Amino acid sequence: MCIFVHMIFLTGGTGLVGSHILMMLVQDNISVKALKRSSSRLDVCRKVFSYHNLDHKFKEVQWCEGDINDIISLENHMKDCDTIVHAAALVSFNKSDLEVLRKINIEGTANVMNTALHFNYKRCVYISSVATLSREINFQNVDESFHFEPHKDTSNYAFTKYYAEQEVWRASNEGIDVVILNPSIILGPGDWDKGSSKIFQRIFNGLKFYSTGSSGYVDVIDVAQIAKTLIFSNIKNERFILNGINIKFKEAFNLIADELNVERAYIKVTPFLKELAWRMEIARSFLTGNRPLLTKETANSAMKNVSYSSKKIKEKLKYEFISFDKTVKECCRFYKQDLV
């Protein structure tokens, strides 16, 4: 059964996931307002529309200027809507970003949910992360029953996304139907200098090292399509892991390197090299003033072998995820197109 939605309010529309959700909604002539900060650029979102030959639809986006940490702007823009897709978040594994992670991921989510409650919103789809699920060094087939259990390697990002989820569950207890999505590593055409998309740039520029770890990947199209479907579904107060494939980092990097026609990574990262690498990167960052490309958290994560199960969402929606080979081919094609 589908539910009626008057107008959707979307946060994070200038990012990778938000841009794709926005594109799919506008493509189907669904009424949506997209929040953007005054300092946010529309390049990634415009690029996503262009990649899918929807340039003509971009002008139909109802952008509204504000911030999830500015309650007045939220109240001004959210009052005419009844459903929210909350995709705005900061992804960072730098310890120096703890306060801004708290501000955006936790306080921002609380502000959004409080405003939605104030205006009697009916529904919320929240884009979270598998980082909020329990993951030790060799956890296999992690599913929705793996509740958050902090340990010494838990990142500040994971903590803040977990507490953001608690704000969403609180809103569900106060009357809003919610669905939480926990995607694994998201791949798709976007800003090649940020987030998971940066791996294509690193490999193209000559990534020499590979780790022994493994993780899950999911195509951004899958995340956006499932989010859009769940907006209009009667499914409520549930979470779903979104994961297309579990694969070794080396194998994933090799596929990307081959598609980009560059040399594969050939130096195996040992535990000693891992410890040396993140310490050297922190020192380089301190001396140059540039943000570190590798942190203790990301170095440790790269050595873990974790796999995720998407059985629940597959059965619920009868959904088939895009193959990893296709995702890599599409991302590499778009990346090379941007180089021209």
N, C-alpha and C positions, 0 to 999 in steps of 0.2 A: 504494500500500500504506500502511495506517495502522499506527502503532506504538502499543504499549500504554504508558500513563502511569499510574503509581500515584497520585501527588499532586503538584500544581504549587505552587511557591513563587513569589509575585509581589511584586516591589518597585515602589514608585511607585503603589500602588493608590488613593491619595487625590488623584492628579493627573488631568488630562484624559484622557490615553491609558490610563493604568493603570485608571482607573475603568471605562472602556468595555470593556477586555479582561476585567476582573473580572466585570462585569455579564454578558457573553456566556458566560463559563465557568459562573458560578453558575446562569444561566438554563437551561443544559443539564445541570445537576446534576453538574458535573465538580468533583472534590475539589480545593480550592485554599486555601492559606494566604496571607494578605495582610499584608505588613509595614507598620507605621505607626510613626512617631515619637510619643513621648508628647505633643509639642506640636502634632502635626498634627490638623487638623479634618477631619471626615467630611462636611462640607456638600456639597462638589462631588460626591463619590461618591454620597451619598444623593440628590442632585438628579438625577444621571444615571439612577439606578434609577427614580426617580419619573417622569421624563420619558417613560420607556418602559413605564410602568404595571407596574413590577416592585417596588413597595414591599414586597410580601410576601416577596420574595427577599432583600432587604437583610439581614434578620436571620440569614440562613444563611451570611453571610460569616464565615470564620474569621480574625478579626483577631488579629495578634500584635504586641506592642509591642517595638520595637527600633530599630536604626539600622544602615545599611550601613557606618558607620564604627565600629561596636561589634562586634568579632569574636565576643565571648562571646554576645551576643544572637543573632547570625547562626547560630552553632553550635547554640544551644539550639532555635532554631525551624526550621532547615533540615534537621535530622537525619532527619526523617520523610518527606522528599520526595525525588523523583528527577528533577524537571524544573524549570527556572527560567525565568521571564519577567522580564527585568531592564528595567524602565521608569523607575526612579528616576533623576533627573538634575536639575541646576540649569541653567536657561537664563538667562543674563545677558550683556549686552554692555557692562557698566560695568567699566572697568579696575580699579576698587577691589575688585572681586569675584574677582580672579585666584586668590588663595589658597583661597577657599572653593570656587571652581570646580574647582581641582586636588583638593581634599579630597574633594568629593562625586563628581565625574565620573570622576576617574582612580583615586584611592585606594579610593573606595567600590566601584568596579567590580572592582578587584583583589581586595578583600576578599570580595566576593560570589563571584567565580570561584574563588578559593582554597578557600573553604568548600565550594563545589559539588564541586570536585575531591576534597576530603577525604572527602566522603560518597559519592563515586562516582556523581555525577549522570550521567544519560544524555544530557540535552539542554538547550540554552539558546537562547531567542529573545531577542535584544538589540535594544532600540529605540534606534537612533542618529539620525542626521540627514544631510540632503544637505550640511550644512556641512562634512562630512569628505571631500567629493569636490572635485576641482579645479574652481574657478569663477573665471575672469577676468571682465573687464568685459562681454564680449559672447559668452559661451560658449553655444552652442545644442545642444540634444539631448544634454545631459550624461547619460551612462549609467554602468554599473557599472565600465567600463574607465578612467574618469577618476580616476586615483589622486591622493591628497592631495599638493598642491604648495604649500607656504606662500609667501605673498608679503606685501607691505607692508600690505595691507588685511585680512589674515587675522585674525579675532577670537580672543580668548582662549577663547571658548566653542568655536570650531571646533577649536583646538589640543587642548583637554581632551577633547572627544568623539573626536577622532582617536586620542589615546593610550588612551582607554577602549576603543576598538575593538581596539587592539593587545593589551590584556589578555584580551579575548574570544578573539582568534585564538590567543593563547598557550594558553588553556585547550583550544582545539580540537586543538592539537598534543599536548596531554597527555591526550587521550582523550574529551573531551566533544564531541558533535555540536552545532554551532552554526549559527544563521542570524542574520544581521544585517540589520535593516530600516532603510532610509534615507528617511524621509518628508520631503516638502517642507513648506511652511507648513500646519500642521494646523488645521482649523476644526471647531468643534463646541460644543455647550452645555457650559459649565463655569463657571469663575470669570471673570466679565467684567472683573475688575480685574487680571488677570494674563495673560501670554503672548499668543499670537496672538488669543485671544478678545477681548482688549482693544480691537481695532480696531472692534468693533461699538459699544462704549461711546464711543470717540473720534468716530466718525461720527455717532452719535446726538446727541452733545453739540455738534456743529457743526464738523467738520473742514473747514478752508478750503483746505488745500494738497494738491496731488497732485504726484507725481514722474513722470518720464518712463520709469522702469524697469519691469521685468516680472519675474515669478517663477512658481513653481509652487505649487499648492494641492492639498490632499487632505482628504477628509472623515474625521473621526476614526473613524467607523463602518467605513470601508474599512481603516484601519490596524488596528483591533481585530479585524475579521473575518479579515484576512490573517494576523495574528499567531496567532489561535486555530487557523486551518487548518494553519499550519506547525508548531504544537506537535505535532500528531499525524501529520505527514507524514514520509516517509523522506528528504526533501530535507535535505542537510546540508552544512555548511562552504561556504555561499554567501551573498552579499549581494543585496538587492533594493531598487531605488528604488521608492518608493510615491508616485505623483504623478497626480492626477486631471485637472489642466488646467494649461496654461501661459497666462498672461493678464497684460496690462498692469495695473499698480496702479490707474491711473485707471479702467479699465473695471470692475475688481473693486470699487473703492470706489463707483462709480456704481450698480452693481447693489445693493449693500448700502444705500446712501442711499435709493434708490427704494423698496426693500422696507420700510425703516423710516419712509418718508414724511417725509424731511428733505431739506434743500438739499444738492445735490452740491458736492463740493470744486471750487473755480473758480480758484484761484491756482496757476499752474504754478511749480514749484520749479526755478530756474536753478542752475547751479553756484555762482554767487556767493551766492544765497540759502541754498543748502545749507550752505556754509561758515559763513555768518553765523549760521544757525539753531542748529547744534550747539554753537557757541561760546557763544551767548547762553544756551542751555539749561544748559550746564555752569556758567556764571556764576550763573544763577538757583538751580541746585541747591546751589552752594557757599554762597550767601547765605541760603537758606531751610532748608538741612539736609535737603531732600527729595531723593529719588532722581531723576536726570535722566530725562525722558521720551524724550529723543533723545540719542544718542551719536555720535561720529565714525563708528564702525563701522556703526550702523544707518542713518545719513545716507548714507554711501557705498553701502551695500547697496541703498538705495531708488533709486539712480540706475543700477544695473546692469540689463542685459537678459540674463537667464539662463533657459534652458528645460531641462526634464528629461524623460527617456524612461522610461516604465514598461513598455516592450515585453517585457522579460524576465519580469516577474511575470505579466503578462497571458497570455503564452504558456504559462508553467509551470503556472499554476492555472486557465487559461481564465477569467480574472476580468475583470469589467467594473466600472469605477469609477462611483460616484454622480456625477450631473451637478452642475456647479458651481451652476447655478440652483436645484436642489433643496437643496443644502447651504445656500446663502444664505437661502432661504425658511425652512428649518427653524431655522437659527440665529436669524434675526430673530424668528420666532414665539416661540421660547423666551426670547429677550432681552426682548421686549415683555411676555411673561407674567410675568417676574421683576419688571417695573416696577410691576405692579399691587399 
